[in-house]
Amino acid sequence: MNPVHPVTTPLFLAGPTAVGKSAIALALAEAIGGEIVTVDSMQVYRGLDIGTAKPTPADCARVPHHLIDICNLTEAFDAAQFIRHAQAAIAAITARNQTPIFCGGTGLYFKAFLEGLGETPATDTQLRAELEAAPLADLLAELRERDPVAYEKIDRLNPRRVIRAVEVIRLTGKKFSAQRAEWKKGESNVQGPRSKVIYCFTRPTQELHSRINIRVDEMFRLGLVAETKQLLTRGLAANKFALQAIGYRQVVEHLRGERGLAETIELVKIKTRQFAKRQLTWFRRHGQCEWLELAPTETATAVVARILAARPPVS
């Protein structure tokens, strides 16, 4: 499809899981001549396919996708690596005279890319292993004592974030919240205020919950349990980060006999709804967002028309 509304600066699409952003990104890419840069901390891993709603081969044939399947399960991945890969993707996309379209739900990666990461220490392997072995309650107690501001703002249900905050404090002797406040001093990867706008999609709560429930049922129908069994043979259990992916963790617990399949499916739905709520909260607090509420019957093409009408092309 020939682009009918060319845009030369990157576009950023975000929103909670199951809101419909991937379909919109595909339609937008076809409308303007774009390629999609996936902003998802789990889709980078090879093999995490069904549970992350990774783009299908048909999607990738329709529009080129970047930053999916770039890591093995034995590898770690973080915001600094995301920036490096995203910079390379932009260079390749613009060299083809196409538009980079960032699309995903990992708010931390959007923030790091748009505001700059600043100076934070690299992971210390020995310390990280020590922290991962510690009870979450102990880490939270340490964070509350050493950095009350970070403790109040952090997602306390996310062990990975808590571990990283304590790790940075121990490595630097400085408060984690103070170092995050210096992010804006880092070098942004895009220039100009308008080029940093994130179009963030929402739906009425009950509709979003219904879409999440349908998606989870479909994941199990497509073989999420079998996929998880196969991933366990490739090191999933050893990757603390990847194992945090909603769906896989609950299925691993099911395979260990901790609960039945029906209960596991319902738990994944609950965890996914909670995750979507946290995503929305994150973007409302941190993102430079232009909010677009999607109507139940609104097509992806219609949403694209709204985006392009709100943002005249820039050269």
C-alpha distance (Angstrom), angle and dihedral (degrees) to the residues before:
residue distance angle dihedral
M1 . . .
N2 3.78 . .
P3 3.80 114.7 .
V4 3.79 112.2 -106.3
H5 3.78 99.0 -176.4
P6 3.82 109.8 35.7
V7 3.82 118.8 -156.6
T8 3.77 121.2 -175.4
T9 3.83 103.5 -168.4
P10 3.82 123.8 71.1
L11 3.80 118.7 -88.7
F12 3.80 123.4 -147.3
L13 3.81 123.7 -149.4
A14 3.79 122.0 -177.7
G15 3.76 143.0 158.1
P16 3.77 143.6 127.6
T17 3.77 123.9 -51.6
A18 3.84 115.2 -76.4
V19 3.81 93.8 14.5
G20 3.84 90.7 120.3
K21 3.80 101.7 -106.8
S22 3.82 95.3 136.5
A23 3.80 93.1 59.4
I24 3.79 89.7 47.7
A25 3.81 91.6 50.2
L26 3.81 90.7 51.9
A27 3.81 92.1 50.5
L28 3.81 91.7 45.4
A29 3.81 92.4 49.9
E30 3.79 90.5 52.8
A31 3.80 92.0 46.6
I32 3.81 97.2 52.1
G33 3.80 104.5 22.3
G34 3.78 100.0 -100.6
E35 3.78 144.6 152.5
I36 3.79 124.9 -141.8
V37 3.81 124.2 -117.8
T38 3.80 106.4 -163.0
V39 3.81 114.9 -136.3
D40 3.79 99.4 -162.1
S41 3.79 126.4 122.6
M42 3.82 93.1 -151.3
Q43 3.80 104.0 39.6
V44 3.80 88.3 67.8
Y45 3.82 88.1 75.4
R46 3.79 120.5 89.3
G47 3.78 110.5 -124.5
L48 3.81 98.3 22.2
D49 3.79 90.4 108.0
I50 3.79 115.5 127.6
G51 3.80 96.7 33.8
T52 3.81 94.0 51.0
A53 3.82 95.4 43.9
K54 3.80 87.5 -123.2
P55 3.82 116.6 -167.7
T56 3.78 111.1 -86.0
P57 3.81 123.5 -121.1
A58 3.81 86.5 -105.2
D59 3.83 90.6 54.9
C60 3.81 90.8 49.8
A61 3.80 91.5 48.2
R62 3.79 89.4 50.7
V63 3.84 94.6 49.3
P64 3.84 128.0 4.1
H65 3.81 113.4 -107.6
H66 3.80 127.4 -157.3
L67 3.83 133.9 -160.1
I68 3.78 97.0 29.8
D69 3.81 122.5 118.4
I70 3.81 94.2 8.2
C71 3.84 98.5 127.4
N72 3.77 137.1 54.9
L73 3.79 119.0 -131.9
T74 3.80 88.7 -108.9
E75 3.83 92.0 62.0
A76 3.78 131.5 83.1
F77 3.80 121.8 -131.7
D78 3.80 129.5 -165.1
A79 3.80 143.8 167.7
A80 3.80 93.7 -85.2
Q81 3.80 90.5 56.3
F82 3.78 90.0 46.4
I83 3.81 90.1 56.1
R84 3.79 92.7 50.7
H85 3.80 93.3 48.8
A86 3.81 92.2 44.0
Q87 3.81 91.9 51.4
A88 3.81 89.9 52.5
A89 3.81 90.6 47.7
I90 3.80 92.4 51.7
A91 3.79 91.2 50.1
A92 3.80 91.6 51.6
I93 3.80 94.4 43.9
T94 3.79 96.3 48.3
A95 3.82 90.4 45.2
R96 3.80 85.4 63.3
N97 3.83 89.4 49.5
Q98 3.78 90.5 -113.4
T99 3.81 129.4 131.3
P100 3.82 121.3 -110.4
I101 3.81 110.4 -129.3
F102 3.79 112.6 -167.4
C103 3.80 111.0 -155.3
G104 3.79 130.6 174.1
G105 3.75 149.3 82.9
T106 3.82 105.6 -103.3
G107 3.78 101.0 111.3
L108 3.79 94.7 -173.5
Y109 3.81 91.1 60.9
F110 3.81 92.2 49.4
K111 3.79 90.6 50.6
A112 3.79 94.3 46.4
F113 3.80 92.0 49.7
L114 3.81 97.2 43.7
E115 3.80 99.8 39.6
G116 3.78 103.1 27.1
L117 3.77 126.3 -106.5
G118 3.77 98.2 -111.1
E119 3.78 121.1 -156.4
T120 3.80 114.7 -40.7
P121 3.80 125.2 154.3
A122 3.78 121.9 -100.6
T123 3.78 118.2 -109.0
D124 3.79 114.8 -80.6
T125 3.81 106.7 -139.9
Q126 3.80 97.2 -151.5
L127 3.80 94.8 44.1
R128 3.80 91.9 45.0
A129 3.81 90.9 53.9
E130 3.81 89.9 50.1
L131 3.79 92.6 50.3
E132 3.80 93.5 46.0
A133 3.80 89.1 55.1
A134 3.81 93.0 51.0
P135 3.84 121.9 92.8
L136 3.79 112.6 -98.6
A137 3.81 90.5 -127.4
D138 3.82 90.4 59.6
L139 3.79 92.1 49.7
L140 3.80 91.4 49.4
A141 3.80 90.5 50.1
E142 3.79 90.2 52.3
L143 3.79 92.0 47.5
R144 3.80 91.9 48.9
E145 3.80 90.8 52.2
R146 3.80 97.9 43.4
D147 3.81 100.8 35.0
P148 3.84 115.4 14.7
V149 3.82 91.8 174.4
A150 3.80 93.1 57.3
Y151 3.81 90.0 43.4
E152 3.80 91.5 57.0
K153 3.81 94.6 46.9
I154 3.80 102.8 38.5
D155 3.80 124.8 95.4
R156 3.81 97.2 -108.7
L157 3.81 91.6 -167.0
N158 3.81 90.8 61.6
P159 3.83 108.8 81.7
R160 3.80 92.4 -171.6
R161 3.82 93.0 59.6
V162 3.81 92.6 44.5
I163 3.81 92.1 48.6
R164 3.80 91.8 50.2
A165 3.82 92.6 49.3
V166 3.81 92.7 51.6
E167 3.80 90.8 43.1
V168 3.81 92.4 54.7
I169 3.81 91.7 46.9
R170 3.79 92.3 51.2
L171 3.80 94.0 45.1
T172 3.82 96.3 47.1
G173 3.79 104.6 24.8
K174 3.81 86.9 -132.9
K175 3.78 131.9 110.9
F176 3.78 114.0 -89.8
S177 3.82 91.6 -139.0
A178 3.82 91.6 56.6
Q179 3.79 91.6 52.8
R180 3.81 92.5 48.7
A181 3.80 88.7 51.3
E182 3.80 87.6 61.2
W183 3.81 92.8 59.7
K184 3.78 91.8 97.6
K185 3.79 87.9 61.8
G186 3.78 88.1 63.0
E187 3.77 121.8 93.1
S188 3.79 114.5 -88.1
N189 3.78 118.4 -139.5
V190 3.81 94.1 -138.4
Q191 3.78 130.9 48.1
G192 3.79 131.8 -139.1
P193 3.82 128.3 37.7
R194 3.79 95.8 -102.5
S195 3.79 92.5 52.6
K196 3.81 89.6 60.0
V197 3.80 96.7 57.6
I198 3.80 114.8 121.7
Y199 3.79 115.6 -151.1
C200 3.78 101.6 -142.9
F201 3.81 119.8 -166.4
T202 3.78 126.9 -147.9
R203 3.79 138.0 175.5
P204 3.81 132.4 -165.6
T205 3.80 108.2 -76.0
Q206 3.79 97.8 -113.3
E207 3.80 92.4 48.2
L208 3.81 91.8 49.6
H209 3.80 90.4 49.0
S210 3.80 90.4 50.9
R211 3.80 91.2 51.0
I212 3.81 90.3 49.2
N213 3.80 91.7 51.1
I214 3.80 91.4 50.1
R215 3.80 91.5 48.0
V216 3.80 93.3 50.7
D217 3.81 91.9 49.0
E218 3.80 88.8 50.8
M219 3.81 92.4 50.2
F220 3.78 91.6 55.7
R221 3.80 90.9 44.5
L222 3.81 89.7 53.3
G223 3.81 91.6 53.4
L224 3.80 110.8 -89.4
V225 3.81 91.4 156.2
A226 3.80 93.0 52.6
E227 3.81 91.1 45.0
T228 3.80 90.8 52.2
K229 3.82 91.9 49.7
Q230 3.79 89.2 53.6
L231 3.81 92.7 46.8
L232 3.80 91.5 53.1
T233 3.80 87.8 63.0
R234 3.81 88.6 54.7
G235 3.81 97.7 52.3
L236 3.80 105.9 -86.0
A237 3.80 93.5 139.4
A238 3.82 91.3 55.0
N239 3.82 94.4 53.8
K240 3.81 103.4 79.7
F241 3.81 90.9 -172.9
A242 3.81 97.8 51.0
L243 3.80 91.3 42.5
Q244 3.81 88.3 62.2
A245 3.82 89.1 69.0
I246 3.78 107.7 118.2
G247 3.78 111.0 -111.3
Y248 3.78 97.6 24.9
R249 3.79 94.9 63.2
Q250 3.80 92.3 49.2
V251 3.81 92.5 46.2
V252 3.82 90.5 50.3
E253 3.80 88.2 54.0
H254 3.81 89.0 49.0
L255 3.79 90.9 51.2
R256 3.81 88.6 52.1
G257 3.79 88.6 56.6
E258 3.80 97.2 -108.4
R259 3.83 93.9 129.1
G260 3.79 142.1 -4.9
L261 3.80 125.4 -95.5
A262 3.82 97.2 -104.4
E263 3.80 91.1 50.2
T264 3.80 90.0 47.0
I265 3.81 92.6 52.9
E266 3.80 90.8 50.5
L267 3.81 91.2 47.7
V268 3.81 91.3 51.9
K269 3.81 89.1 52.8
I270 3.80 91.1 50.9
K271 3.83 93.2 46.8
T272 3.81 91.3 47.4
R273 3.80 92.3 51.0
Q274 3.80 89.7 49.6
F275 3.79 90.1 48.8
A276 3.81 91.8 51.2
K277 3.79 89.3 52.9
R278 3.80 91.0 51.6
Q279 3.81 90.7 49.0
L280 3.79 91.4 53.4
T281 3.80 91.2 47.2
W282 3.81 90.9 50.4
F283 3.79 94.5 51.8
R284 3.79 92.2 45.1
R285 3.79 90.7 53.5
H286 3.79 101.8 36.0
G287 3.77 111.9 17.4
Q288 3.78 128.2 91.2
C289 3.76 87.3 -135.0
E290 3.76 137.5 174.1
W291 3.79 103.1 -157.3
L292 3.80 122.2 -138.7
E293 3.80 118.7 -175.3
L294 3.78 110.8 -152.7
A295 3.80 121.2 -138.5
P296 3.83 117.1 -132.9
T297 3.80 94.1 -113.7
E298 3.81 97.8 34.4
T299 3.79 113.0 123.1
A300 3.78 125.0 -136.5
T301 3.80 88.5 -114.7
A302 3.80 90.8 56.3
V303 3.81 91.3 50.4
V304 3.80 90.1 50.6
A305 3.79 89.3 53.4
R306 3.81 89.0 53.7
I307 3.81 92.0 50.3
L308 3.78 94.2 49.0
A309 3.79 92.7 45.2
A310 3.81 89.8 52.9
R311 3.78 93.1 47.4
P312 3.80 118.2 45.9
P313 3.80 112.6 -150.5
V314 3.79 116.9 -92.0
S315 3.76 126.3 -151.7
